[in-house]
Amino acid sequence: MAAAKIAPSMLSSDFANLAAEAERMVRLGADWLHMDVMDGHFVPNLTLGAPVIQSLRKHTKAYLDCHLMVTNPSDYVEAFGKAGASGFTFHIEVARDNWKELIQSIKAKGMTPGVSLRPGTPVEDVFPLVEAENPVELVLVMTVEPGFGGQKFMPEMMDKVRTLRKKYPSLDIEVDGGLGPSTIDVAASAGANCIVAGSSIFGAADPGEVISVLRKSVEVSQNQS
């Protein structure tokens, strides 16, 4: 069974105090730190790149779960490997022709390969990557259009999660977008075990309590299934 992993989205943190924010999240029970990498091209927003990962890595041993919303993911593999990224999740929409090479290069740089899909992309598109001889180890189902924080959760995306969980019982299935105490049960019962949450954690009066609510929901769902 894939263990529950709660990954606060650092996009919602105070960027001027990134090291302190990372330390605080880990102290409050976060398993991973989710890093949103946007190139201003694949998505309209522009966020952090390898230099920020490298700076943060000096201050934390945490698993840095990097989600690359970029047009040419292969251009970033070497820099992110050097910077100390733990996971490297690329989008299937931009890697249809070269995902085999991409997965191989991600692993060669010591990172865990993951694949993500936008809301409009059918879940079947990632099956070959999970079933490959050299497979991805995580599938990230976007529950909002990638590119900006604070969007509303799309419950209809849970069909993708259910399909994946049924097909791949031990796969790490991550969900990202609009997740918090009010939406977690839907995601957890569908079979998601890696939960990315931004504003619902960082905007809470007690972020540690939110992390614990998210984890509990995943664990309860897993025990029931």
N, C-alpha and C positions, 0 to 999 in steps of 0.2 A: 504493500500500500504506500502511495506517495505521501510523505509527511506534510503536515500543514506548515506553510512558510508565509509569514506576513512581511510584506515589503513596502515600507513607507516610500512614497514617491517624493524624492528630494526636490523635484520641480516646485513643490508647494512649501519648501523650507525657506528659511532666511538665507539667501545665497551669500550675503556678506559674512555669515558665520557658519559656513558649511561644515567645518570640522566639528564645531561644538554641536551642531544640529545632528550630525551623524552619530556622535558619541551619545547624545541624549536619546536618540531613537533606539540604539542598541541597548542602552541601560533600561529603557522602558519595555524591552522584550522583542524588538524587531529581529527577524532572522536574516533578512536581506535588506540592502538599500537599493531602491530602484532608481536608476539614472536614465533620464529621458534625453536622448541625443537626437537633435533635429537639425537638418541642414539648410532650412529655408527654401528647399526645393521640392523634396518629396512631400513635405508639409510646409505650410506658410511660415511657421514659427522658426526661430533660430535659438538654440539653447547651448548647452555645454558640450565641449569636445574633449579629446584626449588630455590636453594640459590640465583640465580641471580634475579629471579622474586621477591623474598622476599626483597632483597636489593633495587630493583627498586621501589617496592610498597611504601617504606618509603618516596620516593621523588615525587610520583605522585598519583593523584586521578584518572588518566585516566583508561579507560576500557582496561585491558590487555587481548588481544585476543590470547590465546595460542594454537598453532597448534602442536600436538604431533605426530611427525613422529617416532614412537617407536614401538617395537615389542609387549610389554606387557603394554598397556595403564592403565590397572587397578592397576598396581604397583605404578602409579604416582598420582592417584587421591587425596589421603590424603595429600601428601606433597604439591601439587599445591594448594589445597584448603587452607591449612595453610599459604602458602606463599602469598596468596592474588590474585591468578589468577581470572580473571572475566569470561572468556570463556574457555572451555576445549574441543577442537576438536580432536577426535581420528580418525584413519583410519579404514574403513569398512573391509579392507583386513585382519586385524588382530583381528577383533572383531565379526566374523560371528557367533560364538557360545555363546558369553556372552554379547551382546550389551544391552540387557534389564537390566541386573544387573549393567552394566557400566553406563548407562544413569541415573539409580536410584542413584548410589553412587555419580555421578558428581553433581546431583541436591542436594543431601543430604549435600554436602560440600559447597553449596551456589554458585555453578558455573553454567553457561549456557552451556548445552551440544550441541556439533556440531559433524557432521560426515564428513569426507573427503574421496575423492576417487581419485586414481591415474589415469593417462590418459588411461591405458589399461582396467580399471574396468568399466563394463557397468552401466549406470545410474540407471537401474532398481534395482540394488543391494541395493540402499538406500531408495527405496519407503517404505518398511516395517517400517523403523526407523522413517520416517516422519509421517506415518499413525498410529503408535503405540499408545496405550492408554497413555503411558508416552513417548512423542516423543522427538526427537532432535529438536532444535530450529534454527539450521543453517545447510546448506549443503555447503561444500567447494569443488568446482570443481577445481582440479589442472590443470593449463593450461601449465605446464611443468612437467617433471619427478621430483618428490620431492627430495631434498637433497642438492642442490646448488643454489646460487643466480645467477642472470645475464643470465639466459637461454632465448632462443627465444620462444615467445608466439606461442601456437598451436591453430590456429583459428578453426580447426575441433572440438575442445572441446566445442565450442559454441552450438552445437546441444544438448548437455547435459543440458546446461543452459536453452535453449529454452523449452526443454521438462519439466524441473522442474518448470519453471515460469508459463507455461500453466496449469500444474497440480495443483500447489500450489501458487496462486496469492499473498499471503501475507508472504510467507516464506523468511527468510534472505538467499539469495544466494550469496556466496562469491566466488571470483575468485582470483587465486594466480599464478603468473608466467609470466614474460615478459610484465607486464602491464605498460602503460605509455601513453603520449599524442597521440602516433601513433596507439595504439591498443585499446584505451578505448572505442571508439565509437562502435566497433564490439561487445565488451563485454556488454556494456550498452544497446545496442539495442536488444541483446539476452535476457536481463532481469536480469543481475547481478546488485545487489545494494550495496554489500560490496566489496570494491576494495582494494586489497593488492598490494602495489607497493614499490619496494625497490630501486634499482639503479636509476630508472627514477626520484624518488623524491630526494634521497640523493646525486645523482650525478649532479643535476640541479643547474644552477647558481642561480635560484630563486625557491627554493622548494615550497614556499607558492603558487606561481603561478601554479605549477604543481598540487598541491592538489586541487586548485580551478577549474582547467580545468577538472580534473577527476570528481569532484562533479557535475559540470555543465552538463557534458555529461550524467551522470546518471539521473539527474533531467529532462533534456530535453527529453530523451528517455521515461521517465515515463509519462511525460505530453502528449507525442504523442500516447502512447499506449492506 
